[in-house]
Amino acid sequence: MSSVFYDREHVTKWLGARTVEKARDYVDAVSNLHWENNTLSGEVQGTQRHPYVVDVQFHDIGDELWVEGDCSCPVGYQCKHMAALLIAGLEGAVESQPGVRPELVRWMETFRARAESETTPSHRTPGAEPTHALAYQLGWSRYQQRHEIQLFKARLDSEGVIRSIDEPWSNVEAALIKAPKFVSDDDLVILRSLWLGHSRQNHGHFILRGSNGGDVLHKLVATGRLFPANPADGTSRHPPRPLSRGAARAGRIEWEAQADDRLRPVLRTEPQAAMVLATEPVWYVDAEAGEAGIVELSLPFPQLPDYLSMPPISLAEAPLVAAVLREVAPDLPLPPALDTAKVRVIDVEPVPVLALNSLSMSALGLGKHFQRNQMLDFATASFDYEGVSIKAESSATLVPVPGGSVLHIRRRYDTEKKRLLELRKAGLQVVPASGGHARHTLPETLLALPDVDAWPDFVDETLPALSNAGWRVTLASGFRHHVIEIDAIEGTARRTGDGWFDLEMGITLGDRTVRLEPLLAGLFRRDRRWLGGALETIDDDEAIELTTDRAERLRLRAGRLKPVVRVLVDLFDGLGSWKGDENIRIPELDAGRLAALTDTGRWQFQGDASIRQLAQRLQTGGGVQEVPVPRGLRAELRPYQHQGLSWMQFLREHNLAGVLADDMGLGKTVQTLAHVLAEKEAGRLDRPALIVLPTTLVHNWREEAQRFAPDLKVLVLNGPQRKERFELIGQHDLILTTYALLWRDHAVLSEHEYHLLILDEAQYVKNATTKSATAIRDLRARHRLCLTGTPLENHLGELWSQFDFLLPGFLGTQKDFTKRWRNPIERNGDGVRRELLARRIRPFMLRRRKDEVAKELPEKTTIVRTVDLEGSQRDLYEIVRTAMQAKVRAAVNSQGLARSHIIVLDALLKLRQVCCDPRLVKLEKAARVKESAKLELLLAMLPELIEEGRRVLLFSQFTGMLELIAAALDKAAIPYVTLTGDTTDRATPVQRFQRGEVPLFLISLKAGGVGLNLTAADTVIHYDPWWNPAAENQATDRAHRLGQDKPVFVYKLIAAGSIEEKIVRLQEKKAALADSILSEDAAETVKFSDDDLDALFAPMPEIARAG
């Protein structure tokens, strides 16, 4: 037997009067009726040979009981067989007295039987516990009409605290035999007690009864793992708060009026508690206060649990219940009887009330299947008789109230009818019911306008007229047509004193200000365009609706909000978890945003104005005052170099850090030496300046320091003898060390504090997890500076690494930066975030291009020379391409593009090698190929270039290719020198080339990309293109730099239609990304996609032949 309470009125409400009427002839045909948990099942004999199988499951939604049914008949659900089963479930449960509901009779019989019963205590056994723990949840079951304990397996955090309760657990019987690790000894004691009174139908749900229940509840609270169940509205507390023992509270019985005017006894406490459990002793649970404790009660306990489980009764049933109580439990409070002495008469004119709301058709139980998601705007009418609300369609005149009194309402039917006629004249019509069941407590009569588009005019014009006529109008939070127009956004930026600004945003409504942050959180969750990179697709005139916590509907134009999002888009990412107790914060280093916010609305700034002024000077660059050139500098600084010195001095003055990101060849070294020398002459260089640089640049720095700043005492920590010089660190002005040695010497270097810590070629620390990058971050220095010609080579993560060294925390954690900036910009092409990121880093980065500041630099001309692969070399390319394409596709299909990275690069490498020279490919077929189109082109070009007196640098990524070229040059008797990673003596080949002894310099791309000054060259040949355009540009800048007095020609040799042409296109994409972040105009970036693979492995086109 189940204790689900329902009656014939419920059945009619769920299935409709017509279906119930049809079911009357089938009630006697119900067989095998039985309950399992909250499901009523049985068989109903219909017109077919075999009976129909029917299952009806009861659910609890909010405060309402509803059902879902399944029948094997052709209709399938909501059918007459389902109605017959439900009626039989009522009639078959017990033979009732005439005129008395069956469930009331069942309660009275149960009450008699249990009047003298008591529960027995249980024995306890211990258990054990690891990283999980058993959590207990106490809540109220609407359909079982009782309090229940549910069990959960909860995960513990590092501090042993339960953070979430989301994994139900019910394997109690097995645990009592062999306890799992997360079940402790205390838990086993509790589980045994629960199991004693456990019904096998109630899986994972336990009832607390009698003295055993009180004892278990005491133990549950003591565990610190008893939690109140989440409320019916679905809200939950994060993290959940366990119940603790509270002080005893006084208790009393009250007869409470239900929504349908029936009565039931309830146990109240003072102060009020959400739950009261009829254990012995009685316990209360106050979820809000997080307390549970004893209820002090003078009533007899044995009958109390059954007394409180009484189903709601009507006033007409009250005398019968009172008679039973007088006989069995005379000390328990009786229900209020219809005693004329206790009846208060209300005889007044009613106030008509019109309530407007909007709900989905499915929630209302209206419409066909395809209409379920449609919204219905509707109204309901009721009448207020001195605070008592009577529905327009109700016939009630007697209303019970707490304390045993009864109200008698003398209805004014003529007045009500007249008022309802006013609504009909206003255009409201009754919405016809169309079957189904409602999942919410809704009135039976809904009113709506025949034309949906007429609601705005109804709200603007008709509602005021009805109000003037005496109607009280209320609008629910979900009503779609009640909107307040908003003209402006207001904000406050308050300096906190800990290096941050707190931002608050609001909207003025009458005499109060509503915080905007929680409203925006809801907007951004439901409309991904705002933070997902599609901001510019939102029209400025688009109406944006927001809803306050008072259910006020606000409307503002998107054009009011978009400028704020442009400035704070990354900070809005965190609004999803905004709880109203914290502010959006920006660091003082990011104060440039404050200036931008002044253009987005009415903002007030509270705090030191100097911070905003500093931000303004950094943003414009015009606020940097020119400083004198150090007296000891043996060089004449060009105007832009003098500006660079002033900028570095400005950063030092304001305790800031930055990136000097001038193009290669513009003299970053001499500017930095001038900066260090200025600090020494000003007396501030009381500690050494430490410069970390690539090994290839040590010689260059030492030579230029001796040449331009001889007053600086320079100590070079390089080579095996460097350890002998460690003790001299504190005696020098400038310390030079390398990235390769820094982590080895970290213990010694970290013993000192430095005035300046400078990274040259700072892109070397783009991987923040390397030993060098980690060691650098640990060094102590007053001021930090980065020098690089390519702050962004491949991806934005490199930019984060440099700023994490310079200004830790400015761009957030690496994970946060990837989520908020890198992925949206690189993957989704988010122009708003790209522009904001560029604006944020611009104050801390000084970047000048050669064509902008070094006007005297000779012209650079880039020439692309393409050559067709023919014959067996072309056939080899297609063979390799086809095989590699199949291999790559198979890998991508099986493990995804991200996990196939190595396979893709290996495939592309082989194709590039075929283009350069088939002999680079380690395949038997390649060894038989004699053609090498690019090598033939090169050997045709070189004699002519050399004859013209050109001095040539030839770069290749493949040292093997340089060896093949060298062999061909030897055969052609063309002199050359070579520099690769294996070259131990770098100075000799450079000097021979610079002195003009040889016209050709063969250089591997990585070995010669940085650290060389080869202004004797006027021609650069890139034999094979590389993915990274910055690497190629670095190589080119060996010749095209300050000191060059001749035009420079750059040749790129490309195999037509091959992988090399695709590389050139991808180079352009990467260059666009770098330009968009580092340049002032933030040009549009290019989005990468998986389609690039198809393009890279596309077949070579047919060679166009002259006719």
N, C-alpha and C positions, 0 to 999 in steps of 0.2 A: 504494500500500500504506500502511496506517495502522500506527502503533506502539501502538495501544490493546491492552492485555494483558487477555485474558479466556480462560476455558476452559469445558469442558462443565459443571463444577461451578457456575460463575457462571450459565450458561444455565438450569440446573435450579433454582437459587435464585431467579432472576428470574421464571421462567414456570411452575415447578412440574413435578414428575416426570411427571405424567400428560400434560401438553401436550408435553413433550419426547418422550415415547414415541410420541405421535401423529405427530410431525414426522419420524420416521425414514423413512417411505415417501415423503416429499416432498423430501428433501435433494438427490436426483439431478434433481429438477424445477426447481432454482434456475438461473437464467440472468441474464446481464448484471450480475453481481455486481461492485460497485465501491465504493471509499471516496471520500468528499469531506469533508475536515476530519475531524470525529469522527462522521460519519454513514455507516453501512453501508447501501447500497441494492441492490435487485435485483428480479427478477421470479420468481414461483413459479407454476408451472402447476398449477391446481387442477382441479375438476370442470367448470368453465365453459370456454367456447370461448377466451376471452382470459385470459392469465395475470394474477395479482394483483400489484399493485405494492406493494412493502414498503420502508419506511424505518425504520431503527433508529438512534436518536441516543443517544450515550453521554454521561453526565454524571458530575460529580465532586461528591458531597455529603459534606463532612467528610472522613473517611478511607475512604469507601466508594464503589465504582463502581456505578452503576445505569443503567438504560436506559429510554427511552420509545420506543414503537413505533407505527407507523401502517400499516394494511394496507387495501387496497381491497376486501377480502372483507366479507361481511355482519357478521362478528364485529367487525372494525375494529381491534382491538388485543389484545395478550397472546394471540395465536392461534398455531396450529400452523405457519402460514406464516412468522410472525416467528421461531419457534424453528428452522425449517428454514433460514432465511437465516443465522441466527447460527451454526448448526452448519456450514453450507457455508462461511461465512467462515473457520472454523477449518481445515476439511479442504482447501479450495481454495487456501489460502495457500502451502502447501509440502507435498511428500510427506515425511511424517515417518518416522523409524525406529520399528520396533515397540516399543511400550511407552514411547516418549519423547514428551512433549507437543510439538505443532507449534511453539508460540511459542519453546520452548527451542531447537529445531533451527534456527529462523530466526535466533535470536541467535548461535548458534555459527557459522553460515555467514557472517553479517555480520561477526562478529569476525575470522574468517579473512581475509575480503576487505579489511578495513580495517587490517590489522595493520601494513602498511608505508606507509599513506597519510599525506600531509601537506597542510595547507591553504596557500594562497598569499595574500600580502599584496595590498592594494588601493590604488588611487589615491584621492586626496581632492580635494574641491572645496568652496569656501566658500559662504555664504548670508547672510541678514539677520534682524533681530528687532525687534518693537514691544512692545505691552502684554501680549501672551501669550508663553509660552515652551513649548518642547518638553520634556516630562517623560518620564523612562524609569522603568519599573517592572520589577523582577526578582523572579520567583516560580517556584514549582514546580508543574508540571502533573501531576496525579495520573494522568489518563488517557493522557497522552503520555509519562509517566515521564521527565521531563527538566526542566531549568531553561530558562525562556524570558524574553525581554525583550518587554515590551509598550510601545507608544507612546501618549502622551496629550497633548492640547492643553490646557495649564494656564493659568489666569488669574493674573496677577501683582497683588499689592496695591500700594499707593502707594509702598512701600519696595522694590519689585522682588522680593518674596519670594513663592514659591508657597505658597498657603494651602489649596488643595484639588486633588485629582487625580480628575476625574470625567468627562472627555470623551475617549473613545478616538479615536485618529487612526491611519490606516493608508495614507494616500495618498502612499507613499514614492516610487513610480516617477515620479509627476508632479512631486514636489518636487525630484527629482534633475535634472529638465529645467528647471523654473522654480521656484525656492524661494519659498515664502510668507514673509511678513514675520517670523513668529515662529520661523522656522528660521534659526539662526545659522550662521556659517562652520564653527564647531566641530561643530555638528550635522550638517552636510553630510558632513564627513569620516567621522563615525560611521555615518550612514545608508548611505553607499556600502559601507562594510565589512560592515554587516549585510546589505545587499541581495545581496552576492556569494553568500552561502550560503543565500539565502532560498528556501524551497519555496513554489510558487505556491498550494499548498493551505492554507497556514497564514497566513490573513489577519491581519496586524498582530501576529504572533508570530514572534520571531526567536531563533535558537539560537546560543549562543556556543561555538565549537569551536576547538580547536588554538591555535596561536600567534596567529592572527588574533583569536580570541575573547579571549585574554589581553590583546592590544593594545587591543581595543575596550573591554574592561572598565576598563582603566587610564584611557582617555579619558573613559569614562562617569563614573567617580568624580570626575575632574578638573572636569567641568562643574558639579558641585554640584547636579545635577538628577536623580540616580539614587536611586530610593526602593525600599525593600523592599516586596513585595506584602503586602496585609493577610492576617493569619492565617486559617486555615480556619474559625475560630469567628465570623468576620464583624466582629470588633472592629477598630478603626482608630485611628490616632493623629491628633489634630487640634491644631495644624496638622501635616501630615506632616513627618517629619524626614529630610533627605537623608543619604545615606551619605558618610562622609569616609574618607580613607586611614588605615588602621590599621597597627600594627606586624606584622611577619611572625609566623606561628604554626607550630608543629611539627605535622606531619600523620602519620596512620597509617591502615592498612586494618583494618577489623574485619568479621567475619561476624556479621550481626545477625539474630536470630530475629524472624520476623514474627508477626502475630496468629494465623495458621493453622499455626504451628510450622514453616514453611518458612524458608529462609535466603536472604540476599542480601548482597553485599559493599557496605559503606558506607565513606566516607572521613571520618574524624574529625579534629578539631583540638584542640589544647590551648592556651588554654582552648577549651571547646566553642563551636561556631558553628552557627547554624541552617541555613546553606546552605554547601555546598562545591561549586565548579564545576570540572569536569574540563577546564579550558583549559590552555594552556601559556604561562607557568607556571600551576599550580593556584591558584585564588583562593578565599577564604572570605568569607562575608557574615554579620556578626553584627548582626541587626536591633535587638536590645535595646541594644547598645552604640553602634549607629549607625556601625559601622565595616566596612570591606572591605579585604582585604590579601592578600599572597602566602602560600601554604602551602608550607613547606619540606618537600620530599618526596624521598626517594632512589629511588623506584620509576621504571621506564621509562615515559615519557609516551605514546608513540604508541598503545599498547594500552589506556591507562587509561580514556578515555571510554567505549569499547565494553565494557570490563570492568565498569565501574560501572553500565552499562545492563542488565546481566544480570537476567532475570526471577527471582523467588524460586524456589528449588529445594528439593526434599525431601531428606532424608538418603539416600533410596534413589537419587536422581539425582546425589548428590555425587561418586561415583567417576567417572562419565562426564564431568562437567564438569572434574574434576581432571585427567583424561587429556588433554583438549583443551588445558588451560592448560599442562601440562608440555611439550606439543609446541610450542605457539605462543609462549607467554609464561612461561617457567619462573621468572622473577623475581617474578611476581605471587603474592600469598598464595593458597593452595589452600583450598577449602572443607573443613570438618571431616569426616573420614570416620568411619564407625562402627567405630572402633578400640576394642576392649574395654579397652585400657589407658587410654583417655580417657573411658570411660563411668563415671559415678558413680551408684551404686545408692541409691535412696531407699526405705527399707523401714520405714515408720512408720505409726502409726494416723493417718488423716486427720482434720482439723478440719472439720466441716460448716459451710458458710457460706450464709446466707440473705440475699439482697439484695432490697430492696423499692423499687419505682419506680412512676411514673405517666407514661404517654405517650398521645398521641392514637392512635386506631385507624389513621389514615392513616400516621403515622410508623412503626407496627408492621407495616404492610402487611396489616392484618386487616379484616374486616367488609365489608359491602356499601357501595355508593356513599353512601347516605344516612347511614351510620354513621361516615363518615370523620373527622368533627370530634368524635366522642365520646371521652372519656378512659377509659383502662383502667388500673386499679390492679393490679399484678401483682408476682410474686416470681420469682426465679431461684435455683437451687441449684447449688452447686459444692463442691469438696473441696480443702482446703489440705494439700498434702504438703510440709512443711518449706519453706513459702514459694512453692511451685509450685501454681498454681491449675489445677484440672482441672474442666471442666464436667461436670455430672452425666451428660449424654447422650454425652459423648465417649468414644471407645475408645482414645485415645492413651496410650501407655506410654513412648515415647521423646520427649524434649524437648531441642532444641538450645539452648545458651546461648552468650553472647559469649565469644570466646577459643578457640573450636573444640571445647569439651567438649560431652558429651551426657549428659543425665540419664535414667536408667532408673527409672521409677516402678513399684514393685510395688503395683499397685492392690489395695485391700481391698474387693472387690466385695460381699462379704456385709455388711460394715459400711456401705457406701454404700447398699445396698438397704434395710437396716434404718432408716437415717436418713431416706431418702426416704419410707418407710412412715410415719414420725412426722409428716411434713408432710401426708400424705394424711389421717391421723387428725385432724390439726389443722384440716382443712376445705379445704385447698388442692387444686385440681384442675387438670389440664393444659388449657390453652386451645387449642382446635382451630384449626389453620391453615385459611384460606379463600382461598388464592390471593393474587395481587398480589405486589408486591416491597417489601422493607423498605429505607428510606433511611438507616438507621443500623445500626451494628454491633450486632446484637442476638442473644441466644441463640436456639437453635432451639426450646427448650422453655420456655414461659411457664406459670406457675402463678397461679391466681387463686381468689378465693372466689366461690361461686355467687350469693351475695347481696351486692350492692355495699354495702348499708347495714351489713353485718357487719364492715367494716374497722375502725371505731373500737374496737369491743370486742376485735377480734383484736390490735390494737396495744397496747391497755391491759392485756389479760389473757393472751393466748396467747404473745405475743412474750417477756414475762418468763419464762414457763414454759420456752420453748424455749432461752432463754439459760441458764437454770439447768441444763438438760439437756445443755449443752455446745455449743450452736449459737452461732456468731458471727453477729450480726445487724448489717447495714448498711442505712442508709436514704439513698436518693439525694435530691439537692436538690429534685427535682420530685415526690417522694412526697407525696401530698395529706393524709395522715393523721398526720403527725408534727408536733405543735403544742405550744408552750410558752406557758402562760398568763402574761400580764403584768398586774400590778396597778397600777403607778404609773409616771409619767414624771418623770424628774429633769432638772434644768437648772442651768446656771451662767451668770450674767451678770457679765462681767469688764470693768471700766473700763480702757480702753487708754491713756489719757493724751493722745490726740489729738482729744478731743471725741466719742468714740464708746464704745459698749458692744459687746463681742463676746458673742454668745449661743451656748451649746452645749447640746444636748439629748441625753439618753441613756436607756438601759434597762439595768438590772442583770441580768446572767445569770451566776449563780454568783458567781465571784470576779472577774469582769470587767464593764466597762461597754461597751455597744455604742452607737455614735453613731446617733441617730435620724434625722438629716437625710437620708442616702441612702435609708433605708427609706421615709420619707415621700415622697421624690421619685418612687419607683416607684408608691406608692399614688396620688398625685395625677395621675400620667400615665394610669393605667388607670381611675380613677374621677373623672370631671369634677365630680361633685356637691360635692366638698370645696372647690374654688376657683371653681366656676362659678355661685355664687349659690343653690345648693340645699342648703346646709348644714343648714338646719332641717328638711329632709325626711328626714334620716338619723336613724333611731331611736337613742336612747341605748344600747339594749341590742344593737344590731347588732354582730356579731362582725367585727372588722377583722383581716385576716391580713397579716403582714409577713414577709419572708424575709431573713436575714442573709447576709453573704458566706461564711459557713460552712454555708450551706444549712439553718440552723435556722429553723423556721417558728414565728413568734410570733403570738399572738392577744391582742388587747385590745379592750375594749368602746369603741364610738364615743363614749360619754359621757366617757371619759377624755381623748380627743383633741380633741373639739369646742371646749372652752374655749380651748385653745392656738391653734387655727385662728382663732377669733374675734379674738384679740389680734394675731396675726402673719400674717393671710391675705395681705396685699400682699407681705410679704417672702418668703412661700412660693412666690410666682410664679416666683422665680428658682431654685428647687431643681432644676428639670429639667436644668440644666447643672452641678449640684453635683458636684465631683470629689474632695471630701474634704480639700482643702488650704486651704479658707477657711471663715470663720464667717459666720453671719447677723449683721448689724450694725445697730444702731439709734443715732441721734445722741442726745446728752445732752438736746437740746431735746425729744426724744420719750420722755423717761424715764418719763412717765406710764404707759407700757406695762408697766414693771417692776412697778409696784404691782399691775396687773391680773394679771400672771403668777403672783403669789404664790398666787392662788386656783386655779391650774390644776395644781398638783403640788408636788413638793419642789424648791424653787429656792434656790440660794445666790447672794448678791450680794457681789462682791468689788470694793472701791473706796470712794470717798468717799460716805458716807451722806448728805451734804448735797444731793447731786444728787437722790436719791429724795425727800428732804424737800421740796425746791423743787418737784418735780413734783407731790407730794401737795398742796402749798399752791395751786399753779396749778389743779389739777383741782377742788378743793373750793371755792376762792374765799375760804374762811374765813381763810386765812393772810395776807391782805392787811391790813396794819395801817393804821389811819386816820392821815392826815397833817394838819397844821394848814393852814388856808386861808391863802394869801398875804396879808400885811398890806395890800398895795396893791390888792387886788381890790375894785372898787366894785360888788359884787353879792353878794346872799345866795344861796349855793348850797343847792338842795334836797338832801335826804339822798342820793338816788341820784346827784346830780351830785357831791357830796362823795366818794361811793364811787368814781365815775369818775376823779376827780382822784387819789385814793389808788392806784387800780389803775394809772394811767399812771406814777405815781412808783415803784410796785413794779416795773414793767417796766424803767424806767430804772435802778433800783438793781441789778437782776440782768442788765443788758445784754441785755435781750430786746426784741422788737418785737411790736406787736399791732394789732388793729382795734377801734376804738370804733364799734360798729355800732348805736347807739341809733336808735329810730324817729325820723323827721323831726319836728322841733318840740320835742324834749326837751332842746335846748341843748348840742349837741356843741361849738358854737363857744365858748361861755363856759367849758366844762370845759377845752377846749384852751388858751384864753388863761390860765386859772388855772394850768395845768401849766407853760406857758412862763414865767409870772411867778414861780412857785415856784422854777424853775431859776435865774432872775436873782437873786432875793433870797438864794438859797443860795450864790451866787458861782460857779455852774457854767456860766453862760451866757457863756463867754468867746469864743464864736463865735456868729454869727447863727443863728436858727431860720428855716428856709426853708419856706414853705407854698405848695404848688401847688394851684390851685383853678380852677373854671370862670370864664370872664370875667364871667358874670352875678352872681357872688358877691363880686367885688372890693370893690364899694361897701359891701356888708353887713359884710365882715370889717373894713374900715377904720373904719366907724362904730362897730362893737361893740368893737373894740380901744380906740378913743378913749374910748368910754363906760365899759367895764368895767376896762380896764387902762391907764390914761393914763400910767403910768410906763414903759411899753414904747415904745421908739423904733421906729416903723413906717416902712418904706420900700416904696412901691408901684411895681413895675416893670411898668407898663401904659401903653399909648398910644405914639404916635410919639416923644414926648420922653423916653422911659424911658432911652435910651442915655446921656443927659446925667447920669443918676443912678447909672450903673454904678459909678463910683469911690467912691460913698458906701456900698456894701454892707457893708464891714467896720466901719462906724461905727454900725450899727443893730442892734437886738435882733431884730426881726421883719421878714422880707422876704416880700412877697407877689408871686407871679408866676402866670401862667396856663398851662394846658396848651397853648393855641394858640401861645404865644410861647416856651415853654420850649426847644423844639428849635432855634428861631432864635437864642436867647440862650445856647445851651448852652456855647459856647466861653468866654464871660465867667463864667457861673455856675459852671462846673467848675473855675475857677481858685481858688475858695474852698473851705474846709472848713466844715461846719456842725455845730452841736451837735445840732439836731433837723431832720429832714426829714419833713414832714407832707403827706399827700395828702388834700385835702378832696374829697368826692364821688369816692372812689377807684374807683368803678365805671367812671370815664372811662378807666382804663388796663386795662380788661378785655381789650382786644386787645393782647397783648404785643409784637406786631410793629410797632406804629405808631411814628412818629418820637418822639413824646412819651414813650411807654413806654420806648423804648430809651434816650433821653436821661436819663430819671429814674434808671434803674438805674446809670448811670455816675457820678452825683453822690456825693460822699464826705460821710458824716455819722456821728456817733457812735451816734445812735438814730433809729429810723424808726417812723412811726405812720401808720395809715390811718383816715380818718373817712368813714363812709358809712351811710346809712339802708337801703341795699339792696345788701348785699355779694354777693347772688346774685339776679340778675334772670332770666336765661334758661337758663344751663347752668353746670356746675361748672368749666368752663374759666375763667370770670371769677374764681372763687375762687382758682384756681391762680395767675392773673396777679398778684393782690394779695399772695399769700404768697410768690411768687417775688421780689417787690420787698422784702417785709418780712424773710423768712428764706430767702434763696436756697438751694435744694437740699432744703429741709425736705419738700416734696411731690414731689421728683424733677424730672426734666426734663418738659417739656410732653408729649412723646411717651409717656414712661413713665407720667405721671399719667393720660393718656387711656386707656392700655391697662389700668392697674391699678385705676383708680377711676371715671373718667367713663363709659366704655362699660359696665362691669358694672352701675353704679348706674342710669344713665339709660336704657340699652337693655334690660337684663335684670332690673331691679328687685332687685338684690342687696342685701338688707337687712343682711347681715353687714358688708359693706364700707361701706355707708352709715352704720351705727352706729359703726364703727371710725373712719371719717373725721371724723364729728362729734366723737368723743371726742378725736381727735388735735388738732383745731383749737380746741377749746373753751378750753384754757388761754390762748390768745392772742387771744381775741375776747370782748369785753364787749358784750352785746346786751341792751337793755331795751326792752320794749314799752310803749306809752302806757298801755294798760289794766292794766299791772302796777305801774308806778311813779308815774304821774301821776294819782292817784285824783281830784284836784280838777278834772281836765279834763272839760268837759261831755260829755254823751252824743252819740254819732254814730249816726244812723239812716240805713240804706241802703234806698232804695225803687226797685224795678225797675218801670218803666212800659212796658208792651208796647203795640204798635199794629199792626193788620193792614194789610198792603199790599193795596189793592183796585184794581179796574178796570185801566186801561192800565198803571199802575205795576206791578201784580202780573204782568200779561202780559209786560212788559219783563223783569222779574226771571227768569221762567221761560225766556224766549228766551235771555238772556245765560247763565243757568245751564246750559242744555242745550248751547249752543255751547262754553262754557268747559270743561264736563265732558268733552266729546269731545276737545277740544284737549289737555287735561291727560292723559287716558288714553293718547292716542296718543304723547305725549312720554314718559310713564313707561314705556310698553311698549317704546319704541325705545331709550331711553338711561338708564332707571332713575330712581328717585325722587330720588336725591341730585343728579343732573345736571339734573333738571327743576325745580329750586328757583325759578328766576326766572319760569318759565312759570306755575307754581302760584301764586306770589304775585301775579302780574299778573291771573290769573283771579279770585282772591279779592278783589283790589282793586276790580275792576269790579262784583262783586256787592255789596260794601260801599257803593260809590258809588250804586248803584241804591237801596239801602235809605235812604241819607241824603237824596238828592234826584236824580231822573233827569237834571237838568241838568248834573250832574258828569260824566256818561258821555259821551264824545266819539263818539256814534253818531247817525246820522240819525234812527233810530226814537226815540231817547231825546228828541230835541229836540221831538217832537210830543206827548210825555206831559206833561200839565198837573198831574196829581196829585202831591202830596208829603206822604205821611201823617205823617211825623215832624215836618216843619216846621209842619204844621197843629196837631199836638199841642202843640208848643212854644209857638206863638202863642196857644194856648188857655190854657196854664199860666201864662205870664209875667205877664199883667195881674193875675191873682188873687194870685200870689206877691208882686208889687210892692205891691198894694193892702194886703196884710197887713203890709207894712213889711219884707219879707225883702230881704236884700242878696245878690245872685246872682252866682256865677262860672259861666260856661258854657264848657266845653272841647270842642274838636273837633280831630281830627288833621288835617282838611282845611282849609287856609286858604281854599280856594274855597268851602267850605260856610259859613265865617264871613262871607264877603262876601255870600252869598245871604241869610244870616240878618240881616246888617246892613241890606240893602236892604229886607227885610220889616219890620224894626224902624223904619226911617225912615218907611215907609208907615203904620205903626201909631202913630207919634209916641211911641215908647218910647226914652228917652235911654240911652246906653251909651258905654263906652270900649272900645278894642281893643288887644290886645298880640299881635303875631306876630313871626316871625323878621325881618321887614322893618322892625319898629319901631325907629327910631334913638333916640328919647327914651323910655326905659322909665319914668323916674321920674314924669313928669307924669300918665299914666293911673293909675298906682298911687296917687299922692297924691289925685287927684280922687275915686277910688273910696273910699279910706280916709277922706276928709273927708266923705263922704256926698253929694257933688255929683251922682253918678249911681248908680242902683240895680243896674246890670247891667254885668258885665265880660266881654267876649268874649276868650278866650285860646286860642291854638293850644297843643296838648298839649306839643310839644317846647320852645316858647319859654317857657312858664310852668310847666314841670314842677319847676324848682328855682330858688332864689334869690329867691323872693317871700314876703313876710309879709303876708297879707291877712286878718287876724283880724277886720276889719270885716264880712266875709262870714259868713253863717250858712247859706247854701244853695249846693250845688255840683250842676251838671247836666253829665253826660257825654253829649253828643249822640250820639256813636258810640263803641262799645267798641274797645279796642286789645288786641292779643295779649298784651302784657306787663302783668300786673296791677300790678307794682311801679310802672310809669309812671303808671297811673291813681291809685294810692295816693299817689304823690308829689304829683300835682295836687290831690287832695283835701286833703292836708296843708297846702296853702297857707292853708286856713281852719281846719282842725282841728288846732291846735297851741297851745303854751303862750301865754297872753295872751288866748285865746278865752274869753269868759264866757257864751256862749249855746250852746244845743244846735245841732248842725250836722246838716242833712238833705242826703243825697246821692241824687240822682235819676239813674238810668241809663235812657236811652231806647232801647228794643230793638224791632226789627221782628220780630214773632212768626213763628216757623217758619223764619226766614231764616238766612243765614250768621252774623248777629250773635248768635243764640242759641248756635250752635256755638262762637263765640269765647268766650263767657262760660264754657262748659264747659271749654275749654282753659285759660282763665285759672285755673280752680280747680286744674287739674293742675299748672301751673307754680308756683302758690302752695304746693301740697303738697310739691313738690320742695324749694323754698327752706326751708320749715318743717322738713322732715326733717333737713336738714343743719345748720341754724342754731339750732334749738330744742333744749331739754333732752330732751324726750320722744321726739324723732326719730320722728315719726308716719310711718305707712306712705306710701310714694310711689306714684305712678301710672305705669304703663308706657305709653309712647307706641307706636303701631303704625301701619303703612301703612293700616289700616282707617279712620284719621281722615279720609283724603281722601274715601272713599265717604260718610262722614257729612256732611262739609262741603258736598259737592255734591248732597246728597239733595234731592228735590223738596219744595216747600213743602206742608204738609198743607192739607186743605180747611178753609175758615173755618167754625167752628161758628156756626151761625145760631140765634137764639132762635126757638122755635116759636110 
